[in-house]
């Protein structure tokens, strides 16, 4: 009998330790309403005016949304086309380039860390203009079961349209891992402090500062356009990687500032290029 009691006590300790370890992937704040959430730190009601409001460091601020510069556009669309060509040749993609974005955030420390600062690599892509979302979603849904080579050609034809199709004031991503049971450092930070820096490892090398708008696919407060943004982000991900059994959190990064971090360029080395700085007298 005594051995059974000891064994049960040991199991209880293990269970408690397991629960404690699981709870470490959270912060001391509840951001969820059952299985969904609504980001309360971003106000997108003035996007048509080119303005986004966000709660940064505890106070609401207004930010003018800017366009990614022509140099960024040429690099990004060109590199994406080159990556599609690598896939046609059955070559692996490069780690450098416009898809793998390093996202730096700061806001609230997760329970397994003493630091609120966080950095993570996120898959990043272009988002069609709001008025073109439904059309592109329909196209992708109609062709998602085609041969992979045909889908590569279709993606190529879309990227060739550049900013005639894609909005140069934003980039889109997915938050793949955060759930009520597990929260990433990026998710926690962006929910409470949506200002972030996005850097791309390549030459040329660009960085943009942005306001991150997180949208849960089951959030009843999403607008019709926001629902389409989340649907597109998930669909373009599945179009390339294959079907998934769930819809992930969509993240739109609204561009506020852009920097050229390219080494070897006297005019670059971290210079802000958007908005352009006034000329010195």
Secondary structure, 3 states (H helix, E strand, C coil): CHHHHHHHHHHHHHHHHHHHHHHCCCCCCCCCECCECCCCCEECCCHHHCEEEEEECCEEEEEECCCCCHHHHHHHHHHHHHHHHHHHCCCCCCCCCCCEEEEEECCCCCCCCCCCCEEEEEECECCECHHHHHHHHHHHHHHCCCCHHHHHHHHHHHHCCHHHCECCCEEEEEECCCECCECCHHHHHHHHCCEEEEEECCCCCEEEEEEEEEECCCCCCCCHHHHHHHHHHHHHHHHHHCCCCCCCEEEEEEEEEEEECCCCCCCCCCEEEECCCCCCC
